[in-house]
Amino acid sequence: GLRAEAGTQWNVGVVRRVGRDARMKVYIGIETLAHVPVSARLRALNGPASVWDKISDAEASEYVYAILLPASGHCLEQDCLLLEPGAFDAHKTCELIVGGDRRLIKLTGVLERGDDFERVGFAEAATSQ
């Protein structure tokens, strides 16, 4: 994460360049991915989920932590998630929990990989009626 020296809001960014000038001063280029990252939880679903389901302590271990990076005109063109390396499972339907809100999503693809993250695209999953 990064923030302005006098700021309180954290942003999410990726180091894209590291260089030095003739006096050996180091410069770092960081691409900001999101100005308002949101903490989230994600779990793969084995079957259909209901909005009436409740999270129990037993289920809590099924969730992985994620960071939701909302789209904005300044950074990203689409919402995406930051996950731990290896967490992506192609076309898996998942439950995404942000605050108290639940959404059914389908992971669509890895947009970018780093040593310690995967940036993953997703789309809303169709809900069965």
HULIN-V169979 format. One line per field, one symbol per residue. ss: DSSP state (h for helix, s for strand, l for the rest). phi: phi as a letter, one per 40 degrees, with the letter a starting at -180 (. if undefined). A space follows every 50 residues. Layout:
BEGIN
ss->???
phi->???
END
This chain:
BEGIN
ss->lsllllllllsssssssssslllllssssssssslllsssssssllllll llllllhhhhlllssssssllllllllllsssslllllllllssssssll ssssssssssssssllsssssssslllll
phi->.aacdccbccbbabcbababcccgccbbbbcccacbcbcabbacbcacbb cccbcbdccdcccbcabcbccaccbccacabcbcdgccbdfccbbbbbgc cbbcbbcbiccabbcbabcbcabcccbcc
END
